[in-house]
Amino acid sequence: MYTNPNHLIEYSDGEVRQQFSICFRGEQTGGTPTTSDESTQVKWFKRSELDDLSINPSMRMRIEHGFEHRTAPYIG
């Protein structure tokens, strides 16, 4: 789980939200990656292929933490 208490989003109606994301570690056991209304491309990558991809730094950090098998939430 990831969050940053200093990163708040304030909407014009006065609502304030603190974003968070929940990440899951998974393993491909079969099937074929399939697109949906929320994606245009999907694919499984080997860890050795990640350096060749353009990945947002915060997403890259989450991926690396997944490989480290961290168990505690990240508050940054």
Biopython code that builds the backbone (N, CA, C, O; Angstrom):
import numpy as np
from Bio.PDB.StructureBuilder import StructureBuilder

atoms = [
    (1, "MET", "N", (0.855, -1.169, 0.000)),
    (1, "MET", "CA", (0.000, 0.000, 0.000)),
    (1, "MET", "C", (0.898, 1.229, 0.000)),
    (1, "MET", "O", (1.893, 1.278, 0.724)),
    (2, "TYR", "N", (0.546, 2.219, -0.812)),
    (2, "TYR", "CA", (1.357, 3.426, -0.972)),
    (2, "TYR", "C", (0.488, 4.662, -0.764)),
    (2, "TYR", "O", (-0.654, 4.723, -1.219)),
    (3, "THR", "N", (1.057, 5.646, -0.065)),
    (3, "THR", "CA", (0.377, 6.923, 0.114)),
    (3, "THR", "C", (1.398, 7.998, 0.461)),
    (3, "THR", "O", (2.522, 7.695, 0.861)),
    (4, "ASN", "N", (1.003, 9.236, 0.306)),
    (4, "ASN", "CA", (1.840, 10.359, 0.679)),
    (4, "ASN", "C", (0.925, 11.396, 1.329)),
    (4, "ASN", "O", (0.167, 12.070, 0.632)),
    (5, "PRO", "N", (0.986, 11.534, 2.655)),
    (5, "PRO", "CA", (0.112, 12.478, 3.364)),
    (5, "PRO", "C", (0.274, 13.930, 2.906)),
    (5, "PRO", "O", (-0.611, 14.753, 3.143)),
    (6, "ASN", "N", (1.384, 14.249, 2.259)),
    (6, "ASN", "CA", (1.607, 15.618, 1.782)),
    (6, "ASN", "C", (1.047, 15.845, 0.381)),
    (6, "ASN", "O", (1.060, 16.975, -0.107)),
    (7, "HIS", "N", (0.561, 14.807, -0.266)),
    (7, "HIS", "CA", (-0.002, 14.924, -1.615)),
    (7, "HIS", "C", (-1.517, 14.844, -1.498)),
    (7, "HIS", "O", (-2.096, 13.757, -1.481)),
    (8, "LEU", "N", (-2.142, 15.997, -1.419)),
    (8, "LEU", "CA", (-3.597, 16.081, -1.299)),
    (8, "LEU", "C", (-4.177, 16.681, -2.566)),
    (8, "LEU", "O", (-3.546, 17.515, -3.217)),
    (9, "ILE", "N", (-5.369, 16.257, -2.907)),
    (9, "ILE", "CA", (-6.080, 16.803, -4.061)),
    (9, "ILE", "C", (-7.312, 17.516, -3.540)),
    (9, "ILE", "O", (-8.142, 16.925, -2.849)),
    (10, "GLU", "N", (-7.424, 18.802, -3.879)),
    (10, "GLU", "CA", (-8.570, 19.589, -3.441)),
    (10, "GLU", "C", (-9.418, 19.936, -4.658)),
    (10, "GLU", "O", (-8.933, 20.526, -5.624)),
    (11, "TYR", "N", (-10.684, 19.564, -4.596)),
    (11, "TYR", "CA", (-11.618, 19.817, -5.694)),
    (11, "TYR", "C", (-12.333, 21.144, -5.484)),
    (11, "TYR", "O", (-12.372, 21.676, -4.374)),
    (12, "SER", "N", (-12.896, 21.669, -6.568)),
    (12, "SER", "CA", (-13.544, 22.989, -6.516)),
    (12, "SER", "C", (-14.741, 23.020, -5.566)),
    (12, "SER", "O", (-15.136, 24.095, -5.114)),
    (13, "ASP", "N", (-15.321, 21.863, -5.256)),
    (13, "ASP", "CA", (-16.457, 21.839, -4.329)),
    (13, "ASP", "C", (-16.010, 21.746, -2.864)),
    (13, "ASP", "O", (-16.836, 21.610, -1.962)),
    (14, "GLY", "N", (-14.676, 21.822, -2.639)),
    (14, "GLY", "CA", (-14.142, 21.788, -1.279)),
    (14, "GLY", "C", (-13.732, 20.412, -0.805)),
    (14, "GLY", "O", (-13.118, 20.289, 0.255)),
    (15, "GLU", "N", (-14.054, 19.373, -1.558)),
    (15, "GLU", "CA", (-13.653, 18.021, -1.161)),
    (15, "GLU", "C", (-12.142, 17.888, -1.265)),
    (15, "GLU", "O", (-11.538, 18.348, -2.234)),
    (16, "VAL", "N", (-11.532, 17.260, -0.267)),
    (16, "VAL", "CA", (-10.092, 17.035, -0.243)),
    (16, "VAL", "C", (-9.861, 15.537, -0.112)),
    (16, "VAL", "O", (-10.476, 14.869, 0.719)),
    (17, "ARG", "N", (-8.969, 15.026, -0.941)),
    (17, "ARG", "CA", (-8.655, 13.595, -0.907)),
    (17, "ARG", "C", (-7.155, 13.379, -0.807)),
    (17, "ARG", "O", (-6.353, 14.149, -1.335)),
    (18, "GLN", "N", (-6.809, 12.320, -0.121)),
    (18, "GLN", "CA", (-5.431, 11.852, -0.092)),
    (18, "GLN", "C", (-5.404, 10.556, -0.893)),
    (18, "GLN", "O", (-6.073, 9.582, -0.546)),
    (19, "GLN", "N", (-4.627, 10.557, -1.962)),
    (19, "GLN", "CA", (-4.557, 9.378, -2.806)),
    (19, "GLN", "C", (-3.812, 8.243, -2.118)),
    (19, "GLN", "O", (-2.959, 8.463, -1.258)),
    (20, "PHE", "N", (-4.151, 7.046, -2.515)),
    (20, "PHE", "CA", (-3.399, 5.865, -2.098)),
    (20, "PHE", "C", (-3.506, 4.833, -3.200)),
    (20, "PHE", "O", (-4.434, 4.875, -4.008)),
    (21, "SER", "N", (-2.581, 3.926, -3.237)),
    (21, "SER", "CA", (-2.677, 2.819, -4.182)),
    (21, "SER", "C", (-2.330, 1.525, -3.470)),
    (21, "SER", "O", (-1.473, 1.472, -2.588)),
    (22, "ILE", "N", (-3.024, 0.501, -3.887)),
    (22, "ILE", "CA", (-2.805, -0.841, -3.353)),
    (22, "ILE", "C", (-2.210, -1.670, -4.477)),
    (22, "ILE", "O", (-2.791, -1.763, -5.558)),
    (23, "CYS", "N", (-1.072, -2.263, -4.233)),
    (23, "CYS", "CA", (-0.391, -3.056, -5.254)),
    (23, "CYS", "C", (-0.397, -4.525, -4.849)),
    (23, "CYS", "O", (-0.246, -4.864, -3.676)),
    (24, "PHE", "N", (-0.572, -5.372, -5.830)),
    (24, "PHE", "CA", (-0.588, -6.812, -5.597)),
    (24, "PHE", "C", (0.545, -7.468, -6.368)),
    (24, "PHE", "O", (0.858, -7.071, -7.490)),
    (25, "ARG", "N", (1.147, -8.461, -5.766)),
    (25, "ARG", "CA", (2.171, -9.255, -6.433)),
    (25, "ARG", "C", (1.457, -10.464, -7.022)),
    (25, "ARG", "O", (0.677, -11.114, -6.326)),
    (26, "GLY", "N", (1.707, -10.776, -8.282)),
    (26, "GLY", "CA", (1.022, -11.890, -8.924)),
    (26, "GLY", "C", (1.983, -12.761, -9.705)),
    (26, "GLY", "O", (3.156, -12.435, -9.883)),
    (27, "GLU", "N", (1.456, -13.860, -10.156)),
    (27, "GLU", "CA", (2.237, -14.797, -10.950)),
    (27, "GLU", "C", (1.347, -15.316, -12.072)),
    (27, "GLU", "O", (0.215, -15.736, -11.832)),
    (28, "GLN", "N", (1.855, -15.286, -13.279)),
    (28, "GLN", "CA", (1.092, -15.786, -14.413)),
    (28, "GLN", "C", (1.036, -17.308, -14.328)),
    (28, "GLN", "O", (2.067, -17.973, -14.233)),
    (29, "THR", "N", (-0.166, -17.846, -14.362)),
    (29, "THR", "CA", (-0.326, -19.301, -14.303)),
    (29, "THR", "C", (-0.965, -19.849, -15.574)),
    (29, "THR", "O", (-1.057, -21.064, -15.750)),
    (30, "GLY", "N", (-1.404, -18.964, -16.452)),
    (30, "GLY", "CA", (-2.001, -19.410, -17.700)),
    (30, "GLY", "C", (-2.785, -18.294, -18.339)),
    (30, "GLY", "O", (-2.853, -17.181, -17.817)),
    (31, "GLY", "N", (-3.377, -18.604, -19.473)),
    (31, "GLY", "CA", (-4.193, -17.618, -20.158)),
    (31, "GLY", "C", (-3.376, -16.646, -20.980)),
    (31, "GLY", "O", (-2.157, -16.770, -21.093)),
    (32, "THR", "N", (-4.068, -15.678, -21.548)),
    (32, "THR", "CA", (-3.448, -14.675, -22.399)),
    (32, "THR", "C", (-3.854, -13.293, -21.910)),
    (32, "THR", "O", (-5.042, -13.049, -21.698)),
    (33, "PRO", "N", (-2.890, -12.370, -21.722)),
    (33, "PRO", "CA", (-3.255, -11.007, -21.332)),
    (33, "PRO", "C", (-4.220, -10.415, -22.362)),
    (33, "PRO", "O", (-4.011, -10.554, -23.567)),
    (34, "THR", "N", (-5.278, -9.753, -21.883)),
    (34, "THR", "CA", (-6.328, -9.245, -22.761)),
    (34, "THR", "C", (-6.632, -7.792, -22.421)),
    (34, "THR", "O", (-6.702, -7.422, -21.249)),
    (35, "THR", "N", (-6.809, -6.979, -23.443)),
    (35, "THR", "CA", (-7.146, -5.575, -23.216)),
    (35, "THR", "C", (-8.579, -5.448, -22.707)),
    (35, "THR", "O", (-9.374, -6.385, -22.786)),
    (36, "SER", "N", (-8.886, -4.258, -22.182)),
    (36, "SER", "CA", (-10.228, -3.956, -21.695)),
    (36, "SER", "C", (-10.543, -2.501, -22.033)),
    (36, "SER", "O", (-9.797, -1.860, -22.774)),
    (37, "ASP", "N", (-11.632, -1.984, -21.500)),
    (37, "ASP", "CA", (-11.973, -0.571, -21.704)),
    (37, "ASP", "C", (-10.938, 0.352, -21.067)),
    (37, "ASP", "O", (-10.854, 1.527, -21.422)),
    (38, "GLU", "N", (-10.153, -0.171, -20.133)),
    (38, "GLU", "CA", (-9.172, 0.654, -19.412)),
    (38, "GLU", "C", (-7.749, 0.470, -19.932)),
    (38, "GLU", "O", (-6.814, 1.036, -19.364)),
    (39, "SER", "N", (-7.562, -0.307, -20.996)),
    (39, "SER", "CA", (-6.211, -0.555, -21.502)),
    (39, "SER", "C", (-6.224, -0.681, -23.017)),
    (39, "SER", "O", (-7.211, -1.112, -23.613)),
    (40, "THR", "N", (-5.112, -0.297, -23.626)),
    (40, "THR", "CA", (-4.965, -0.476, -25.066)),
    (40, "THR", "C", (-3.984, -1.586, -25.381)),
    (40, "THR", "O", (-4.033, -2.179, -26.459)),
    (41, "GLN", "N", (-3.081, -1.872, -24.431)),
    (41, "GLN", "CA", (-2.113, -2.954, -24.575)),
    (41, "GLN", "C", (-1.869, -3.576, -23.206)),
    (41, "GLN", "O", (-1.840, -2.868, -22.199)),
    (42, "VAL", "N", (-1.696, -4.865, -23.161)),
    (42, "VAL", "CA", (-1.288, -5.556, -21.935)),
    (42, "VAL", "C", (-0.274, -6.627, -22.303)),
    (42, "VAL", "O", (-0.369, -7.245, -23.363)),
    (43, "LYS", "N", (0.701, -6.845, -21.420)),
    (43, "LYS", "CA", (1.747, -7.815, -21.688)),
    (43, "LYS", "C", (2.475, -8.133, -20.388)),
    (43, "LYS", "O", (2.651, -7.256, -19.541)),
    (44, "TRP", "N", (2.891, -9.366, -20.231)),
    (44, "TRP", "CA", (3.767, -9.735, -19.128)),
    (44, "TRP", "C", (5.200, -9.448, -19.549)),
    (44, "TRP", "O", (5.580, -9.705, -20.691)),
    (45, "PHE", "N", (6.004, -8.906, -18.614)),
    (45, "PHE", "CA", (7.405, -8.618, -18.873)),
    (45, "PHE", "C", (8.273, -9.361, -17.870)),
    (45, "PHE", "O", (7.888, -9.552, -16.717)),
    (46, "LYS", "N", (9.442, -9.774, -18.323)),
    (46, "LYS", "CA", (10.443, -10.334, -17.416)),
    (46, "LYS", "C", (11.119, -9.162, -16.703)),
    (46, "LYS", "O", (11.175, -8.050, -17.230)),
    (47, "ARG", "N", (11.622, -9.423, -15.518)),
    (47, "ARG", "CA", (12.295, -8.353, -14.766)),
    (47, "ARG", "C", (13.454, -7.779, -15.579)),
    (47, "ARG", "O", (13.699, -6.573, -15.536)),
    (48, "SER", "N", (14.159, -8.617, -16.308)),
    (48, "SER", "CA", (15.309, -8.174, -17.099)),
    (48, "SER", "C", (14.907, -7.227, -18.235)),
    (48, "SER", "O", (15.768, -6.538, -18.783)),
    (49, "GLU", "N", (13.632, -7.175, -18.599)),
    (49, "GLU", "CA", (13.160, -6.309, -19.674)),
    (49, "GLU", "C", (12.701, -4.933, -19.185)),
    (49, "GLU", "O", (12.467, -4.039, -19.999)),
    (50, "LEU", "N", (12.570, -4.753, -17.879)),
    (50, "LEU", "CA", (11.991, -3.519, -17.343)),
    (50, "LEU", "C", (12.834, -2.278, -17.613)),
    (50, "LEU", "O", (12.285, -1.194, -17.804)),
    (51, "ASP", "N", (14.160, -2.418, -17.631)),
    (51, "ASP", "CA", (15.015, -1.250, -17.849)),
    (51, "ASP", "C", (14.815, -0.630, -19.226)),
    (51, "ASP", "O", (15.127, 0.544, -19.425)),
    (52, "ASP", "N", (14.301, -1.397, -20.172)),
    (52, "ASP", "CA", (14.085, -0.896, -21.522)),
    (52, "ASP", "C", (12.751, -0.163, -21.669)),
    (52, "ASP", "O", (12.455, 0.370, -22.738)),
    (53, "LEU", "N", (11.951, -0.133, -20.612)),
    (53, "LEU", "CA", (10.616, 0.471, -20.674)),
    (53, "LEU", "C", (10.607, 1.864, -20.060)),
    (53, "LEU", "O", (11.358, 2.139, -19.124)),
    (54, "SER", "N", (9.768, 2.731, -20.582)),
    (54, "SER", "CA", (9.565, 4.060, -20.015)),
    (54, "SER", "C", (8.491, 3.930, -18.931)),
    (54, "SER", "O", (7.301, 3.840, -19.233)),
    (55, "ILE", "N", (8.920, 3.921, -17.677)),
    (55, "ILE", "CA", (8.006, 3.728, -16.549)),
    (55, "ILE", "C", (8.133, 4.919, -15.610)),
    (55, "ILE", "O", (9.244, 5.315, -15.254)),
    (56, "ASN", "N", (7.006, 5.490, -15.207)),
    (56, "ASN", "CA", (7.004, 6.585, -14.246)),
    (56, "ASN", "C", (7.809, 6.165, -13.013)),
    (56, "ASN", "O", (7.662, 5.034, -12.548)),
    (57, "PRO", "N", (8.651, 7.046, -12.475)),
    (57, "PRO", "CA", (9.481, 6.685, -11.325)),
    (57, "PRO", "C", (8.701, 6.125, -10.130)),
    (57, "PRO", "O", (9.179, 5.211, -9.459)),
    (58, "SER", "N", (7.509, 6.661, -9.858)),
    (58, "SER", "CA", (6.764, 6.144, -8.711)),
    (58, "SER", "C", (6.253, 4.730, -8.986)),
    (58, "SER", "O", (6.173, 3.913, -8.068)),
    (59, "MET", "N", (5.907, 4.434, -10.242)),
    (59, "MET", "CA", (5.474, 3.080, -10.594)),
    (59, "MET", "C", (6.658, 2.111, -10.580)),
    (59, "MET", "O", (6.527, 0.963, -10.153)),
    (60, "ARG", "N", (7.810, 2.586, -11.052)),
    (60, "ARG", "CA", (9.013, 1.748, -11.041)),
    (60, "ARG", "C", (9.371, 1.369, -9.605)),
    (60, "ARG", "O", (9.752, 0.229, -9.337)),
    (61, "MET", "N", (9.249, 2.327, -8.683)),
    (61, "MET", "CA", (9.538, 2.052, -7.278)),
    (61, "MET", "C", (8.609, 0.947, -6.760)),
    (61, "MET", "O", (9.062, 0.047, -6.054)),
    (62, "ARG", "N", (7.345, 1.003, -7.093)),
    (62, "ARG", "CA", (6.401, -0.021, -6.644)),
    (62, "ARG", "C", (6.771, -1.393, -7.193)),
    (62, "ARG", "O", (6.687, -2.394, -6.483)),
    (63, "ILE", "N", (7.180, -1.436, -8.458)),
    (63, "ILE", "CA", (7.588, -2.704, -9.064)),
    (63, "ILE", "C", (8.812, -3.260, -8.339)),
    (63, "ILE", "O", (8.851, -4.443, -8.001)),
    (64, "GLU", "N", (9.808, -2.412, -8.101)),
    (64, "GLU", "CA", (11.022, -2.865, -7.400)),
    (64, "GLU", "C", (10.692, -3.348, -5.993)),
    (64, "GLU", "O", (11.219, -4.368, -5.549)),
    (65, "HIS", "N", (9.827, -2.627, -5.291)),
    (65, "HIS", "CA", (9.427, -3.063, -3.949)),
    (65, "HIS", "C", (8.745, -4.430, -4.017)),
    (65, "HIS", "O", (8.913, -5.251, -3.115)),
    (66, "GLY", "N", (7.984, -4.675, -5.069)),
    (66, "GLY", "CA", (7.346, -5.977, -5.235)),
    (66, "GLY", "C", (8.367, -7.094, -5.348)),
    (66, "GLY", "O", (8.181, -8.167, -4.774)),
    (67, "PHE", "N", (9.437, -6.854, -6.077)),
    (67, "PHE", "CA", (10.496, -7.865, -6.193)),
    (67, "PHE", "C", (11.232, -8.067, -4.870)),
    (67, "PHE", "O", (11.805, -9.130, -4.631)),
    (68, "GLU", "N", (11.215, -7.049, -4.013)),
    (68, "GLU", "CA", (11.873, -7.151, -2.691)),
    (68, "GLU", "C", (10.967, -7.832, -1.670)),
    (68, "GLU", "O", (11.395, -8.091, -0.545)),
    (69, "HIS", "N", (9.725, -8.125, -2.045)),
    (69, "HIS", "CA", (8.757, -8.780, -1.156)),
    (69, "HIS", "C", (8.558, -8.014, 0.144)),
    (69, "HIS", "O", (8.494, -8.608, 1.220)),
    (70, "ARG", "N", (8.459, -6.688, 0.038)),
    (70, "ARG", "CA", (8.189, -5.863, 1.220)),
    (70, "ARG", "C", (6.823, -6.188, 1.788)),
    (70, "ARG", "O", (5.906, -6.567, 1.060)),
    (71, "THR", "N", (6.700, -6.038, 3.085)),
    (71, "THR", "CA", (5.430, -6.357, 3.741)),
    (71, "THR", "C", (4.788, -5.141, 4.411)),
    (71, "THR", "O", (3.610, -5.185, 4.764)),
    (72, "ALA", "N", (5.544, -4.061, 4.590)),
    (72, "ALA", "CA", (5.027, -2.881, 5.283)),
    (72, "ALA", "C", (4.524, -1.849, 4.274)),
    (72, "ALA", "O", (5.054, -1.783, 3.165)),
    (73, "PRO", "N", (3.518, -1.041, 4.622)),
    (73, "PRO", "CA", (3.068, 0.041, 3.750)),
    (73, "PRO", "C", (4.199, 1.045, 3.497)),
    (73, "PRO", "O", (5.096, 1.190, 4.327)),
    (74, "TYR", "N", (4.156, 1.718, 2.383)),
    (74, "TYR", "CA", (5.128, 2.765, 2.055)),
    (74, "TYR", "C", (4.455, 4.113, 2.194)),
    (74, "TYR", "O", (3.468, 4.392, 1.513)),
    (75, "ILE", "N", (4.976, 4.945, 3.065)),
    (75, "ILE", "CA", (4.457, 6.297, 3.264)),
    (75, "ILE", "C", (5.581, 7.241, 2.898)),
    (75, "ILE", "O", (6.592, 7.321, 3.596)),
    (76, "GLY", "N", (5.401, 7.961, 1.791)),
    (76, "GLY", "CA", (6.509, 8.783, 1.305)),
    (76, "GLY", "C", (6.187, 10.187, 1.064)),
    (76, "GLY", "O", (7.055, 10.957, 0.654)),
]
sb = StructureBuilder()
sb.init_structure("model")
sb.init_model(0)
sb.init_chain("A")
sb.init_seg("    ")
for serial, (resi, resn, name, xyz) in enumerate(atoms, 1):
    if name == "N":
        sb.init_residue(resn, " ", resi, " ")
    sb.init_atom(name, np.array(xyz, "f"), 0.0, 1.0, " ", f" {name:<3s}", serial, name[0])
structure = sb.get_structure()
